[in-house]
């Protein structure tokens, strides 16, 4: 085997390894995008639920897993928010909406960044594949 052929074989192997690495990164990005979309959906659902709180009185309250109980809403102005480390604070509904909208916007920005990065990685793969194709055409 001459050194030129050996060199091009090594370059091809390196290119294929690079494509595999980028594909793995793309898979991770796809998983992150899915989690971001799920969180955006949760925030949207919360915002809609907060819009539905108009008056005090009887209501159905979810306790999770599709299970509800009869409850009496006594305060339609405030809700309790878990702020982390199992600390729960009372907040006015407009303040919670503002907080949720900010989180929504941040997630949308992050999602856009992830999508741009994924497009860049796909472009890298395309460029590597084109280089490999040109290399093969020169040898053939």
C-alpha positions in Angstrom: 0.0 0.0 0.0 1.5 3.3 -1.0 1.5 6.2 1.4 -1.0 8.3 -0.6 -3.6 5.5 -0.5 -2.9 5.0 3.2 -3.3 8.7 3.9 -6.6 8.9 2.1 -7.9 5.8 3.9 -7.0 7.4 7.2 -8.7 10.7 6.1 -11.9 8.7 5.2 -11.9 6.9 8.6 -11.4 10.3 10.3 -14.3 11.8 8.3 -16.6 8.9 9.1 -15.7 9.1 12.8 -16.4 12.9 12.7 -19.8 12.2 11.1 -20.7 9.7 13.8 -19.7 12.1 16.5 -21.8 14.9 15.0 -24.7 12.5 14.6 -24.5 11.7 18.4 -24.5 15.4 19.1 -27.6 15.8 16.9 -29.3 13.0 18.8 -28.6 14.8 22.1 -29.9 18.1 20.6 -33.1 16.3 19.5 -33.6 15.0 23.1 -33.0 18.5 24.5 -35.5 20.0 22.0 -38.1 17.4 23.1 -37.6 18.3 26.8 -37.8 22.1 25.9 -41.1 21.5 24.0 -42.5 19.5 26.9 -41.7 22.4 29.3 -43.2 24.9 26.9 -46.3 22.8 26.8 -46.5 22.7 30.6 -46.1 26.5 30.8 -48.8 27.0 28.2 -51.2 24.7 30.2 -50.4 26.6 33.4 -51.1 29.9 31.8 -54.4 28.7 30.4 -55.3 27.3 33.9 -54.5 30.6 35.5 -56.8 32.4 32.9 -59.6 30.1 34.0 -59.4 31.3 37.7 -62.1 34.0 37.7 -64.3 33.5 40.8 -64.3 31.8 44.1 -66.5 28.8 44.8 -66.7 25.1 44.2 -64.3 23.5 41.7 -62.6 20.3 40.7 -58.9 20.3 41.7 -56.4 17.8 40.2 -54.2 15.9 42.6 -52.3 14.3 39.7 -52.5 11.2 37.5 -56.0 12.2 36.2 -57.4 12.1 39.8 -59.6 15.1 40.9 -61.3 16.1 44.1 -64.1 18.5 45.0 -62.6 21.7 46.4 -63.6 25.2 47.4 -61.7 28.1 45.9 -61.5 30.8 48.5 -58.9 33.1 46.9 -59.0 33.8 43.2 -56.3 36.5 43.4 -53.3 34.4 44.5 -51.8 30.9 44.1 -49.0 29.1 45.9 -45.8 28.5 43.9 -43.0 26.1 44.7 -39.8 28.2 44.3 -37.4 25.3 44.9 -36.1 23.3 47.8 -39.8 22.6 48.7 -40.3 26.2 49.6 -43.8 27.4 48.7 -44.7 31.0 48.5 -48.0 32.8 47.9 -48.0 35.0 44.8 -50.5 37.1 43.0 -51.8 35.6 39.8 -50.5 38.4 37.5 -47.0 38.0 39.0 -47.1 34.3 38.3 -48.2 34.9 34.8 -45.3 37.3 34.3 -42.9 34.7 35.7 -44.3 32.0 33.4 -44.2 34.2 30.3 -40.6 35.0 31.1 -39.8 31.3 31.4 -41.7 30.7 28.1 -39.7 33.3 26.3 -36.4 32.0 27.7 -37.3 28.5 26.6 -38.3 29.7 23.1 -34.9 31.5 22.8 -33.1 28.4 23.9 -35.1 26.3 21.5 -34.1 28.6 18.6 -30.4 28.3 19.6 -30.6 24.5 19.7 -32.2 24.5 16.2 -29.5 26.8 14.8 -26.8 24.5 16.3 -28.5 21.5 14.9 -28.7 23.1 11.4 -25.0 23.9 11.7 -24.2 20.3 12.6 -26.2 19.0 9.7 -24.3 21.4 7.4 -21.0 20.1 8.8 -22.1 16.5 7.9 -23.1 17.6 4.4 -19.7 19.3 3.9 -17.8 16.2 5.1 -19.9 14.0 2.9 -19.3 16.3 -0.1 -15.5 16.2 0.6 -15.6 12.4 0.8 -17.5 12.2 -2.5 -15.0 14.5 -4.2 -12.2 12.5 -2.8 -13.7 9.3 -4.2 -14.3 10.8 -7.6 -10.6 11.9 -7.8 -9.5 8.4 -6.9 -11.9 6.7 -9.3 
